[in-house]
Amino acid sequence: SASGASVVAIDNKIEQAMDLVKNHLMYAVREEVEVLKEQIKELLEKNSQLERENSLLKTLASPEQLEKFQS
């Protein structure tokens, strides 16, 4: 019947629209994940650098200076 065919056509259009939305969201999420991975990498490098600096500063600090940080 004609009305049955139009329901199927509408269902197909809805399915296509949902697929487009899903594909767009997947693409957007993947892009965001890449950005976050890069930020994590940069933060890990910065953290490592700060830990090395901290370690060096601790070796150069006097016992009195170190005591201030432990209280």
Buried (B, 14 or more C-beta within 10 A) or exposed (E): EEEEEEEEEEEEEEEEEEEEEEEEEEEEEEEEEEEEEEEEEEEEEEEEEEEEEEEEEEEEEEEEEEEEEEE
